[in-house]
Every structure is written in structure tokens, then in C-alpha cells.
Amino acid sequence: MEDIFSKNKSKRDESELLQQFMSTGNLEILGELYNIYIHLVYGVCLKYLNNRDESKDAVSKIFEILITEIPKFEIQNFKSWLYVLTKNYCLMEIRKRKTEKKRLQEYSEENFMESTEILHPIDEAPESNLENELKNCIEKLKQEQQECILLFYYEKKCYKEISDKLNIEQGKVKSFIQNGKRNLKICLEHSKSGIEN
């Protein structure tokens, strides 16, 4: 693998190399076979991932994948098979990126949905007296708001987890949390001013 990006192509027949690797499991033979198409693999990765460093990492990871995947298949045309494997790997990586981006976006929405306003008391570091007032106010919320607030802030569940657990739409979960927070704020203000809610 030291010369993984070497431009020297093996003169040995690829089907022979493939058979030798299948029968021996020798990684040097696999490296020799892989080296023939290393630039094809890198090119495909660069096309899909659009990042040189990630593509170089992918080339190394795909080599590791070959070690376990080659024995599972009857490969007639190694070049075509490798192309498909590389393309599928890249598509999986892109899907992972999108999932991570979505999670990050959801996390941001969940944790900073009132970023333009002063922090809500429930978002701030808890003080003992405020914590007690907060719990009293939570108990006064409508059931759906109460459940969503408790799951979101105290059990650290995301919208989807709350949605699944309570069997309600994510949009409603968000609405219950926002309305619940607004009602909590009103309740806490009343508590501070000595007005009974």
C-alpha cells in the first residue's frame, strides 16, 4: 500500500492476480491488482465526493473493503465490478453527509429556535428556586405540552423521538414545545410578581 498512488501499472494479467488473491488472501497481490485501477477509483471518488482529501481517504477505505468483499462474489470483469463498488461507496458517503447535515440542522432548530429572543428560563442554567417554580409551572401545562417539554428538556429527546414515542407529528411536537415554553414564561412571570396562575 506504500505505492498506492503510484502510476506504475502492473503488467501481470488482472484475472490471474484476482485468482491468486482469492486462493491465497495475499494483500500484496490485491495491492498489485488494485494499483492497476487506482486512478479510476480516485477519479470516481473525486467526481462524487468533490473533495481531494476525502477521495484519497476513500481510495484507502475501498482497498480495505475489497479484502472482505472480493471473496463474496464471482467477479467476471474486475474493472466494472470495482467501478460499481466505488460508486456505491461514494453514494453511501454522500447519504451519510446528508444525514449528518440533517441531524445538525435539527439539533440547531431544537436548541436555538428562539435564538433571536432572550433565552427562555428553561434554556438557562437551573437555579434551585427557579427550578422548583419551573416544575410547578410545567405541572400546570396541558398534557401534550407537558409531555413534550419533559421529553425534550429533561430526557433530551429530539423531535423525531418524541414524535415516535407520543405517536404525533413532528410539526405538532414543535408546536407543543413552543406553546409550552410561552405558557411557562407567562407562568413564571406571574410567580415572580406574586400573581396566582
C-alpha positions in Angstrom: 0.0 0.0 0.0 3.1 2.3 0.2 2.9 3.0 -3.5 -0.9 3.1 -3.6 -0.9 6.3 -5.8 2.0 5.1 -8.0 1.4 5.5 -11.7 3.2 2.2 -12.5 0.6 -0.3 -13.7 1.2 -4.0 -13.3 1.9 -6.0 -16.5 0.5 -9.1 -14.9 -2.9 -10.3 -16.0 -5.6 -9.0 -13.7 -7.7 -12.2 -13.8 -4.6 -14.1 -12.7 -4.0 -11.6 -9.9 -7.6 -11.9 -8.8 -7.5 -15.7 -8.8 -4.2 -15.6 -6.8 -5.7 -13.3 -4.2 -8.8 -15.4 -3.9 -6.8 -18.5 -3.3 -4.1 -17.1 -1.1 -5.6 -13.9 0.6 -2.2 -12.3 0.0 -2.7 -8.5 0.4 0.4 -7.7 -1.8 -1.3 -9.4 -4.7 -4.5 -7.5 -4.0 -2.5 -4.3 -3.8 -0.9 -5.1 -7.2 -4.4 -5.7 -8.7 -5.8 -2.6 -7.1 -2.9 -0.5 -8.3 -4.0 -1.1 -11.9 -7.2 0.8 -11.3 -6.2 3.2 -8.5 -6.6 6.3 -10.7 -10.0 5.1 -11.9 -11.1 4.7 -8.3 -9.7 8.1 -7.3 -11.4 9.7 -10.3 -14.8 8.3 -9.4 -14.4 9.3 -5.8 -13.4 12.9 -6.8 -16.4 13.1 -9.2 -18.9 12.1 -6.5 -17.3 13.4 -3.3 -15.8 16.6 -4.8 -13.0 16.7 -2.3 -9.4 15.6 -2.8 -8.6 14.6 0.7 -11.8 12.7 1.2 -11.3 11.0 -2.2 -7.8 9.9 -1.1 -9.2 8.5 2.2 -11.9 6.8 0.2 -9.3 5.1 -2.0 -7.7 3.6 1.1 -11.0 2.6 2.6 -12.2 0.9 -0.6 -9.0 -1.2 -0.6 -9.9 -2.4 2.9 -13.5 -3.1 1.7 -12.1 -5.2 -1.2 -10.3 -7.6 1.3 -13.7 -8.8 2.6 -15.9 -8.2 -0.4 -14.0 -9.9 -3.2 -14.3 -13.4 -1.7 -18.1 -12.9 -1.6 -18.5 -12.6 -5.4 -17.8 -14.3 -8.6 -16.2 -11.4 -10.4 -16.1 -11.7 -14.2 -14.9 -8.2 -15.0 -12.9 -6.7 -12.1 -12.8 -3.2 -13.6 -16.6 -2.9 -14.0 -17.2 -4.5 -10.6 -14.7 -2.2 -8.9 -16.4 0.8 -10.6 -19.8 -0.1 -9.2 -18.4 -0.8 -5.8 -16.6 2.6 -5.8 -19.7 4.4 -7.0 -21.9 2.7 -4.3 -19.3 3.6 -1.6 -19.4 7.3 -2.7 -23.2 7.4 -2.7 -23.3 5.9 0.8 -20.8 8.6 2.0 -22.9 11.3 0.4 -26.0 9.9 2.1 -24.1 9.9 5.4 -23.2 13.5 4.9 -26.8 14.5 4.2 -27.9 12.6 7.3 -25.3 14.3 9.4 -26.3 17.7 8.0 -30.0 17.0 8.7 -29.1 15.9 12.3 -27.1 19.1 12.8 -29.9 21.2 11.3 -32.5 19.5 13.5 -30.2 20.0 16.5 -29.8 23.7 15.7 -33.6 24.1 15.3 -34.2 22.3 18.6 -31.7 24.1 20.6 -31.7 27.6 19.1 -35.3 28.0 17.9 -35.6 31.2 20.0 -32.1 32.4 19.2 -33.4 35.9 18.3 -35.1 36.3 21.7 -33.7 36.5 25.2 -33.1 32.9 26.5 -36.1 31.3 27.9 -35.8 30.3 31.6 -36.0 26.6 30.7 -32.9 27.1 28.4 -30.8 28.7 31.1 -28.7 27.1 33.8 -31.1 25.9 36.5 -31.2 27.8 39.8 -32.8 25.9 42.8 -35.6 28.3 43.3 -36.3 28.8 39.6 -36.2 25.0 39.1 -38.9 24.5 41.6 -41.1 27.3 40.1 -40.4 25.8 36.7 -41.6 22.3 37.8 -44.7 23.8 39.3 -45.5 25.7 36.1 -44.8 22.5 34.0 -47.4 20.7 36.0 -50.0 23.3 35.0 -49.4 22.9 31.3 -51.8 21.0 29.0 -50.9 17.3 28.9 -49.4 17.4 25.4 -47.3 20.4 26.1 -46.2 19.0 29.4 -45.2 15.6 27.9 -43.3 17.3 25.0 -41.5 19.7 27.3 -40.4 17.0 29.7 -39.2 14.7 27.0 -37.4 17.5 25.2 -35.7 19.2 28.1 -35.4 16.6 30.8 -34.9 13.4 28.7 -33.0 15.2 25.9 -35.2 13.6 23.2 -35.2 15.1 19.7 -38.4 15.9 17.8 -38.4 12.6 15.9 -38.0 10.6 19.1 -40.8 12.5 20.8 -43.0 12.1 17.7 -42.4 8.3 17.7 -43.0 8.0 21.4 -46.2 10.0 21.6 -47.4 9.0 18.1 -47.9 12.6 17.0 -46.5 14.5 14.0 -43.1 16.3 14.4 -44.7 19.6 13.5 -47.2 19.2 16.4 -44.3 18.3 18.7 -42.5 21.6 17.8 -45.8 23.5 18.3 -46.4 21.9 21.7 -42.9 22.8 22.8 -43.1 26.4 21.6 -46.5 26.9 23.1 -45.5 25.2 26.3 -42.4 27.4 26.6 -44.6 30.5 26.0 -47.0 29.3 28.7 -44.1 28.6 31.1 -42.7 32.1 30.6 -46.1 33.6 31.5 -46.5 31.3 34.5 -43.0 32.2 35.8 -43.6 35.9 35.3 -46.8 35.6 37.3 -45.0 33.6 40.0 -42.3 36.4 40.3 -44.9 39.1 40.6 -46.9 37.1 43.1 -49.9 36.6 40.8 -51.6 33.2 41.1 -51.8 31.5 37.7 
